[in-house]
Amino acid sequence: MKDHRKERAEARKKAEKLVSQMTLLEKASQLKYDAAPVKRLGVPAYNYWNEALHGVARAGVATMFPQAIAMAAVFDDEEMKKVGDIIAIEGRAKYNAYSAKEDRDIYKGLTFWSPNVNIFRDPRWGRGHETYGEDPYLTSRLGVKFVEGIQGDGPVMKAAACAKHYAVHSGPESLRHEFDAQASMKDMWETYLPAFEALVTEADVEAVMGAYNRTNGEPCCAHKYLMEDVLRGKWKFEGHYTSDCWAIRDFHEHHMVTSTPRQSAAMALNAGCDLNCGNTYLHMMGAYQDGLVTEEKITESAVRLLTTRYLLGLFDGSEYDKIPYSVVECKEHIDEALKMARKSCVLLKNDGVLPIDKSKVNTIGVIGPNADSRAALIGNYHGTSSEYITVLEGIREEAGDDVRILYSQGCDLYKDKVENL
């Protein structure tokens, strides 16, 4: 990975100069995910909330790769880098098209809140499919290459990646807004921190997102040890830190570590949380008036965020501005997605049944509700594919006219459970 310290230093100088011309209110307006424009300085609006877990998400048609847990089953970090590169290329194509029309809405930017490098060891969490599994080493290797693919090696970042959710975020999903994850220092450093460390120190990931929960008593988006001592201290992280969405509101509504939105905004900012996904930072000026935060703290976070936008070439332009929309879901990208899908298939047992010899089979039975479900193909944090082929459709196409396919949805256990409640 190229050393980008020179580019970062230059981008930061430009950001410092720009921010120095802003009023305090204008600086504070840059700390929300939907950053306001500063028209007198030529700063357009920008929305930091963009998703790219397995393809550019929530922004229309895009090349969709297998869900993250499936790509992890490929055990190929160089393929992950290709996936990241394609995501960045398609993200640039979309950004170019949208920004040309001054459409700067959510999911149309270049700061992708991916990858999810949390460790998945408890199925009750419910979101393990977003991760690369239970192994810290595998997660770090795949995460590093994914980030390298997204951010690129050029003088301008192709797109910005984000390591989330820092750091212990795999407790009960329904309790995430109030949960306190208790982890020993041994478990922290052997299990939960290695992937984040690798993404910061090896891949120079541009952003880190804090989790909703508390870890060892402190909310993750205002955690002194994790944010100050480890992230910016030990690891020398220079990018920006963002909250998970509406996580700072949890400080006073669920964690009960503060009493008011102003106190929550101040606690997060003072700990180094530069960006608020949510609306609690709307109280930042009130926190300033109450003496809870200083202008220097607000300025520093604004500089970090504008540094990211300069690194992306959003003010000075770059070679990526010429990427056309036609690259979105082009044949080359679809072929790569197909390769990943094929490689991600894991066959746990085969007693010689597969591959099926069509010349010896007259009928194939396909059973189960997911076999003919398009929803099962989509995953989450997803974009829209221009074509969906279910498992049943794929089997029918491969079997041809000489083999009869019998399908039964079978017993939908979830539906039965809901109806019997």
Secondary structure, 3 states (H helix, E strand, C coil): CCCCHHHHHHHHHHHHHHHHCCCHHHHHHCCECEECCEHHHCECCEECCEECCCCCECCCECCCCCCHHHHHCCCCHHHHHHHHHHHHHHHHHHHHHHHHCCCCCCCCCCEECCCECCCCCCHHHCCHHHCCCCCHHHHHHHHHHHHHHHHCCCCCCCCECEEEEECCCCCCHHHCCCCEECCCHHHHHHHHCHHHHHHHHCCCCCEEEECCCEECCEEHHHCHHHHHHHHHHHCCCCCEEECCCCCCCHHHHCCCCCCCHHHHHHHHHHHCCCEECCCHHHHHHHHHHCCCCCHHHHHHHHHHHHHHHHHCCCCCCCHHHHCCHHHCCCHHHHHHHHHHHHHHCCCCCCCCCCCCCHHHCCEEEEECHHHHCCHHHHCCCCCECCCCCCHHHHHHHHHCCCCEEEEECCCCHHHHHHHCC
